[in-house]
Amino acid sequence: MSKLRVNCFSISLDGYGAGPSQSLQAPLGIGGEQLHNWFFPTATFQKMLGKEGVATGTDSEFAKRGMENLGAWILGRNMFGPVRGEWPDDSWKGWWGDEPPYHCDVFVLTHHARKPIAMQGGTTFHFVTEGVEAALEKAKAAAKGRDIRVGGGVSTLRQYLQAKLIDEMHIAVSPVLLGSGEHLWSGIDLPKLGYERKEYVPSDAAAHYVFGRR
């Protein structure tokens, strides 16, 4: 049976999952890229770049776990790209070039309809205007029993948490302070929503927490 998972979602010590002033030049906001310093050396990330990764240990293990048994992804509109409002044309096809790293169906939450985009490597982007639950139902059908990963961003993750739809969530807390941006935990009461900490594993570059249902 499919699980809805969050994996390798990085936040700062003060709880921000992206920095302020996100743009085409700074897709993670000002300072946001440093949240992922633990992830960049891992074999999982280096493979996305077509390179060989040599790092081992806790960070690499969590990165590897994040890609296992996936049949579909869900992304927020901002995670897909910087375009806001109505789609002006079909030119924007994501941050990742002709062959995105997903290799399966990806469901993008948006208020503005758009035809699916088939990319190289098996990724197809579908645009869902009916909300988070509709996106999840479509993802479950596409995943065919495998798991579904919520890739982000912060707003999308918060919506799925508040709807109590996430089954498992891995958060990597990076040792940096952003001060402002998109805050993950503001107004979120994890115990009240039925979640508890299942794992805590520190590394030199991040503190890894896994949350699940009680």
Rosetta blueprint (number, residue, H / E / L):
1 M L
2 S L
3 K L
4 L E
5 R E
6 V E
7 N E
8 C E
9 F E
10 S E
11 I E
12 S L
13 L L
14 D L
15 G L
16 Y E
17 G E
18 A E
19 G L
20 P L
21 S L
22 Q L
23 S L
24 L L
25 Q L
26 A L
27 P L
28 L L
29 G L
30 I L
31 G L
32 G H
33 E H
34 Q H
35 L H
36 H H
37 N L
38 W L
39 F L
40 F L
41 P L
42 T L
43 A H
44 T H
45 F H
46 Q H
47 K H
48 M H
49 L L
50 G L
51 K L
52 E L
53 G L
54 V L
55 A L
56 T L
57 G L
58 T H
59 D H
60 S H
61 E H
62 F H
63 A H
64 K H
65 R H
66 G L
67 M L
68 E L
69 N L
70 L E
71 G E
72 A E
73 W E
74 I E
75 L E
76 G E
77 R H
78 N H
79 M H
80 F H
81 G L
82 P L
83 V L
84 R L
85 G L
86 E L
87 W L
88 P L
89 D L
90 D L
91 S L
92 W L
93 K L
94 G L
95 W L
96 W L
97 G L
98 D L
99 E L
100 P L
101 P L
102 Y L
103 H L
104 C L
105 D E
106 V E
107 F E
108 V E
109 L E
110 T L
111 H L
112 H L
113 A L
114 R L
115 K L
116 P L
117 I E
118 A E
119 M L
120 Q H
121 G H
122 G H
123 T L
124 T E
125 F E
126 H E
127 F E
128 V E
129 T L
130 E L
131 G L
132 V H
133 E H
134 A H
135 A H
136 L H
137 E H
138 K H
139 A H
140 K H
141 A H
142 A H
143 A H
144 K L
145 G L
146 R L
147 D E
148 I E
149 R E
150 V E
151 G E
152 G E
153 G L
154 V H
155 S H
156 T H
157 L H
158 R H
159 Q H
160 Y H
161 L H
162 Q H
163 A L
164 K L
165 L L
166 I L
167 D L
168 E E
169 M E
170 H E
171 I E
172 A E
173 V E
174 S L
175 P L
176 V L
177 L L
178 L L
179 G L
180 S L
181 G L
182 E E
183 H E
184 L L
185 W L
186 S L
187 G L
188 I L
189 D L
190 L H
191 P H
192 K H
193 L H
194 G L
195 Y E
196 E E
197 R E
198 K E
199 E E
200 Y E
201 V E
202 P E
203 S L
204 D L
205 A L
206 A L
207 A E
208 H E
209 Y E
210 V E
211 F E
212 G E
213 R E
214 R L
